[in-house]
Amino acid sequence: MAAPSAERLAELNRPTRARLMLSLPTAHCAACMSTVENGLQALPGVRSARVNLTLKRVSVDADPEVTADTLIAALDRLGYEAHELDAGLLSATETDRQGRDLLMRLGVAGFSMMNVMLLSVAVWSGAQDATRDLFHWISAAIALPTVVFAGQPFFRSAWAALRARRLGMDVPISLALILASAISLFETFHSGHHAYFDAAVMLAFFLLAGRYLDHRTRAIARSAAEELAALEVPRATRLRDDGAEEIVAISDLAPGDLVRVRPGARMPADGVVTEGTSELDRSLLTGETLPVWAGPGVPVAAGTVNLTGPLTLRVTAAGRDSSLHRMADLVAVAESARTNYTSLADRAARAYAPLVHLLSFAAFGFWMWRTGGDLRTAINISAAVLIITCPCALGLAVPAVVTAASGRLFRRGLLIKSGTALERLAEVDTVLFDKTGTLTLGTPEPTNLSDHPREVLELAAALAEGSSHPLARALAQAAQAAGIRPAALTDLREVPGYGVEARVRGRVLRLGRADWVGADPLPLTATYLCAGDGSPCRAFTFADRLRPGAAEAVATLRDQGLQVRLISGDTTAAVAAFAARLDIDDWTAEALPADKAALVADLTARGRRVLMVGDGLNDTAALAGAHVSISPASALDAARVASDIVLLGQDIAPLGAALRIARQSARRIRENFALAAAYNAVAVPLALVGLATPLAAAAAMSVSSITVSLNALRLRA
């Protein structure tokens, strides 16, 4: 048989399917899901498209010739912003298996507890001898497998702690479960009157309830550093020496390579523009509201979006040397610092766990001496002490409060992602706001339409409709809302990086940059309309639209005694004007991502507890490094991952309520610790003197847990 040709081998080895992952930051509802999926599946070569609204992503299976640019263009036509993600870096986004596992074990423990307690009722009612023993053996058959299965999270954690030669909360928990089961089995073998299988499964149930509540308050999210790395474009269009284009992986780029970047695409590496003019969207990196002109000699950073014209750039840094990866390194350092925070429950457990063991062993030794070696009595009393001091109430003290407070905040539009966020939020004394996208909506709006005659507005609206520039789009939308009908134009064309021009009644009109249209520039954000025939130019000024509740939030936080500061990557004039609108005296403009992170670190070093509120890629390192952080739901994925709390709606006014509820929560947590301590002060002496059986100890432990939970629910009022 003849060997296959090289062409045939290449055809056989060619992949038959490609998987592309796109970020959808503006998708938010079920209608978005169906629109995106149906729109993409209608494209030639696309086999399937699946949207994950929680992660705001779409995964597309397609033929190899389908590119991310094709999909992004189709989504843009549907009205959705999209960016390519590296699917290889997002493998950690699997379903939450740990939560499902805990819930399953909790259900098994609850079902077994009800059945064993029903059997125990017969024993308490006076069943004797063989009947009593039969019920004990049936209870054992139900309880022992349940304890082994349901207690695995505690057993694994306890074993890991012991191997590391330390004591944690799960060590006394595991000992209590094992001792309660072992004593019950011992009593059953010897036809004892009492067995405590119901105590064992009751312990497992309440302990798992506390563990599951704790799990629900902790967001199992990917690292923000991984999110930043995933934003890097995985491929680039490199120019060969003969001018031909080739698609290469980012890892294959080297300084000196020439790269072509088309409109709508992200810069794959840091570089300097060598050919072409365009406008760049740097909002994710610097927070600047408006696009920035770019031409030959202008440096660009990886992750910047090319808006209007094709560019050729010479690479200066790629891959892990790029500015995007340097920012990811900043985030990784900040995240690792935050994990050093120790919750109140952890601090209490450090002192609590050794004390529990000492009391239990002391009870065992004392009663062995007191009874002359009666092992059964000594073990029963030792187990009762261990069970009655079992840190179930301590384990519930924090998650019960956090769960109640999280529900209250959720109804106000705030989603808690971190188990220690409320504790840290209650300690805040300084609030640091980003501007664009946080205190504003990140969209410009005209401020002086009423200063121009209707004829000028009709011409400006007609020109603006022919441009994709954000200022032009805002002008066209405002004119439409005001009932302005665009004038009739001919020869309309857009000049990338400069503006748009057309003819009307023999005149050439231009709308765009001041230096292009021939106007005197204003110190404000503006676009200019000029005819070039000696008639005066018209300037349309713009301001960033204020987010609803921004003024109220700033005033409320200041009234609570907090220091409020503003930091932004926007221009000095824009930030100064905005700070004056909100009466913020302390502000910083033209701040780079590293500057924001450095300010947070400096405030922290001076003993301040900083709340950072931001939304962009340029805020991510500062969000991760702050004592606690909040980002809007409209924020970039990386910013939301780095933050502890997400603001679900547009209204930012609930921030003041969040601080107040956090401080109430801190008080409830301390009250719960006080209740747990008072319970132990009463119950432990009773167990030590032999007045509490293991079953009574389990019942008392349950009462303390319920008391703690009821106190936490007072937050709902």
Buried (B, 14 or more C-beta within 10 A) or exposed (E): EEEEEEEEEEEEEEEEEBEBBBBBBEBEEEEBBEBBBEBBBEBEBBEEBBBBBEBBBBBBBBEEEBBBBBBBBBBEEBEBBBBBBBBEBBEEBEEEEEBEBBBEBBEBBBBBBEBBBEBBEBBEEEBEEEEBBEBBBBBBEBBBEBBBBBBEBBBEBBEEBBEEEEBBBBBBBBBBBBBBBBBBBBBBEEEBEBBBBBBBBBBBBBBBBBBBBBBBBBBEBBBBBBBBBBBBBBBBBBBEEEEEEEEBEBEBBEEEBBBBBEBBBBBBBBBEBBBBBBBBBBBBBBBBBBBBBBBEEBEBBBBBBBBBBBBBBBBBBBBBBBBBBBBBBBBBBBBEEBEEEEBBBEEBBEEBBBBBBEBBEEBBEBBBEEBEEEEEBBBBBBBBBBBBBBBBBBBBBBBBBBBBBBEBBEEBBBBBBBBBBBBBBBEBBBBBBBBBBBBBBBBBBBBBBEEBEEEBBBBBBBBBBBBBBBBBBBBBBBBBEEEBEBBEBEEBEBBBBBBBBBEBEEEEBBBBBBEBBEBEEEEBBBBBBBBEEEEEBBBBBBBBEBBBBBBBBBBBBBEBEBBBBBBBBBBEEBBEBBBEBBEBEEBBBBBBBBBBBBBBBEBBEEEBBBBBBBBBBBBBBBBBBBBBBBBBBBBBBBBBBBBBBBBBBEBBBBBBBBBEBBBBBBEBBEBBBEBBEEBBEEBBEBBBEBEBBBBBBBBBBBEBBEBBBEBBBEBEE
